[in-house]
Amino acid sequence: MDEMIKKIEEYITKKSKQEFHTVDKDELFKVVDIYKDLKEVQSMNGYGNAYGRGYGENVGYNAYNAYNEYNRRGVDSKYRASSYMDGMRGSYEAYEEDRNEFNAGGNYGAKEDGLKDLDSMLHYNYKLIKYIKETATSPEEKEIVKKHFNKAKELMNV
């Protein structure tokens, strides 16, 4: 990819030295768009995609933990429940995708990936329930949380 980027840079440099009215502008704009896309893909190395699956290692202050959550300190608590729900949704979508791929006889690594995604989704579910339990203030809220927690416990006893 680096070689392709270098060739495109050389092409753009060559075209920029020509008089503007002699340059095929449509071609140049397309090449610039391709160049931007390649640079974006190149910059993704070391970060994750939308499902939290990294292209490389992202370490440090904003590093992902095992459940693809940011370990960032000082996150406003009013967004915590939303981040748990987003995590559940993303993990579940990835789980379904991996499960369907494995069931279709495709990627053999999809089973392990799917199990990791299922674990991640249930972890977010646990964190959301825990957060709601901790932030419930009225007796009615606490009763609703308790009622649904007991329903979930009954599912596991079957």
C-alpha positions as CSV (number, residue, x, y, z in Angstrom):
1,M,0.0,0.0,0.0
2,D,2.9,2.4,0.8
3,E,4.2,1.9,-2.8
4,M,0.8,2.8,-4.2
5,I,0.5,5.9,-2.0
6,K,4.0,7.0,-3.1
7,K,3.1,6.6,-6.8
8,I,-0.1,8.6,-6.3
9,E,1.8,11.3,-4.6
10,E,4.3,11.4,-7.5
11,Y,1.4,11.6,-10.0
12,I,-0.3,14.5,-8.0
13,T,3.0,16.3,-7.8
14,K,3.6,15.9,-11.5
15,K,0.1,17.2,-12.3
16,S,0.4,20.1,-9.9
17,K,3.4,21.4,-11.9
18,Q,1.4,21.5,-15.1
19,E,-0.8,24.5,-16.0
20,F,-4.2,24.0,-14.5
21,H,-6.2,24.3,-17.7
22,T,-4.2,21.4,-19.3
23,V,-4.9,18.9,-16.5
24,D,-7.8,16.4,-16.7
25,K,-9.6,17.6,-13.6
26,D,-12.0,14.7,-13.3
27,E,-9.1,12.3,-13.4
28,L,-7.1,14.3,-10.9
29,F,-10.1,14.6,-8.5
30,K,-10.6,10.8,-8.7
31,V,-6.9,10.2,-7.9
32,V,-7.1,12.6,-5.0
33,D,-10.1,10.7,-3.6
34,I,-8.3,7.4,-3.9
35,Y,-5.3,8.9,-2.2
36,K,-7.4,10.2,0.7
37,D,-9.1,6.7,1.1
38,L,-5.7,5.0,1.1
39,K,-4.3,7.4,3.7
40,E,-7.4,6.8,5.9
41,V,-7.0,3.1,5.7
42,Q,-3.3,3.5,6.5
43,S,-4.1,5.6,9.5
44,M,-6.5,3.0,10.8
45,N,-3.5,0.7,11.7
46,G,-3.4,0.6,15.5
47,Y,-7.1,1.4,16.0
48,G,-10.3,-0.6,15.9
49,N,-13.2,-0.7,13.5
50,A,-16.9,-0.1,14.3
51,Y,-17.1,-3.5,16.1
52,G,-14.1,-2.9,18.3
53,R,-12.0,-5.4,16.4
54,G,-8.6,-3.8,16.1
55,Y,-6.4,-3.7,13.1
56,G,-3.5,-3.5,15.5
57,E,-2.8,-2.7,19.1
58,N,-4.2,0.5,20.6
59,V,-2.6,1.0,23.9
60,G,-2.5,3.9,26.4
61,Y,-5.1,6.2,27.8
62,N,-7.9,5.3,25.5
63,A,-7.1,1.6,25.2
64,Y,-9.8,-1.0,24.9
65,N,-10.1,-3.6,27.6
66,A,-11.1,-7.2,26.9
67,Y,-14.7,-6.2,26.3
68,N,-13.8,-3.4,23.9
69,E,-14.8,-0.7,26.3
70,Y,-12.7,2.4,26.7
71,N,-10.9,2.5,30.0
72,R,-11.1,6.3,29.9
73,R,-11.3,8.0,33.2
74,G,-13.8,10.8,33.9
75,V,-16.5,9.7,31.5
76,D,-19.7,11.4,32.5
77,S,-22.0,8.9,34.2
78,K,-25.1,10.1,32.3
79,Y,-23.6,8.5,29.1
80,R,-22.6,5.2,30.8
81,A,-25.9,3.4,30.3
82,S,-25.9,4.4,26.6
83,S,-22.4,3.1,26.2
84,Y,-23.4,-0.2,27.7
85,M,-26.4,-0.5,25.3
86,D,-24.2,0.4,22.4
87,G,-21.7,-2.2,23.5
88,M,-24.5,-4.8,23.7
89,R,-25.8,-3.9,20.3
90,G,-22.4,-4.0,18.6
91,S,-21.4,-7.3,20.3
92,Y,-24.7,-8.9,19.5
93,E,-24.5,-7.9,15.8
94,A,-21.0,-9.3,15.6
95,Y,-22.1,-12.5,17.4
96,E,-25.0,-13.0,14.9
97,E,-22.7,-12.4,11.9
98,D,-20.1,-14.9,13.2
99,R,-22.7,-17.4,14.1
100,N,-24.3,-17.2,10.7
101,E,-20.9,-17.4,9.0
102,F,-20.0,-20.5,11.0
103,N,-23.4,-22.2,10.4
104,A,-23.1,-21.6,6.7
105,G,-19.9,-23.6,6.7
106,G,-17.6,-20.6,6.2
107,N,-14.8,-19.3,8.4
108,Y,-13.8,-21.9,11.1
109,G,-12.6,-19.1,13.4
110,A,-16.1,-17.6,13.4
111,K,-17.2,-20.0,16.2
112,E,-14.5,-18.7,18.6
113,D,-15.1,-15.1,17.5
114,G,-18.8,-15.6,18.0
115,L,-18.3,-17.0,21.5
116,K,-16.2,-14.0,22.4
117,D,-18.8,-11.6,21.1
118,L,-21.6,-13.4,23.0
119,D,-19.5,-13.1,26.2
120,S,-18.9,-9.4,25.5
121,M,-22.6,-8.8,24.9
122,L,-23.6,-10.5,28.1
123,H,-20.9,-8.6,30.0
124,Y,-22.4,-5.3,28.8
125,N,-25.8,-6.6,29.8
126,Y,-24.5,-7.3,33.3
127,K,-22.9,-3.9,33.6
128,L,-26.1,-2.2,32.4
129,I,-28.2,-4.0,35.0
130,K,-25.6,-3.3,37.7
131,Y,-25.6,0.4,36.8
132,I,-29.4,0.6,36.8
133,K,-29.5,-1.1,40.2
134,E,-26.9,1.3,41.6
135,T,-28.7,4.4,40.3
136,A,-32.2,3.4,41.2
137,T,-33.4,5.8,43.9
138,S,-37.1,5.2,44.5
139,P,-38.6,2.0,45.9
140,E,-40.6,1.6,42.7
141,E,-37.4,1.6,40.6
142,K,-35.7,-0.8,42.9
143,E,-38.7,-3.1,42.8
144,I,-38.8,-3.1,38.9
145,V,-35.1,-3.9,38.8
146,K,-35.6,-6.7,41.3
147,K,-38.6,-8.1,39.4
148,H,-36.7,-8.4,36.1
149,F,-33.6,-9.7,37.7
150,N,-35.6,-12.5,39.3
151,K,-37.1,-13.3,35.8
152,A,-33.6,-13.6,34.4
153,K,-32.6,-15.9,37.3
154,E,-35.7,-18.1,36.6
155,L,-34.5,-18.5,32.9
156,M,-31.2,-19.9,34.2
157,N,-32.9,-22.4,36.4
158,V,-34.8,-24.1,33.5
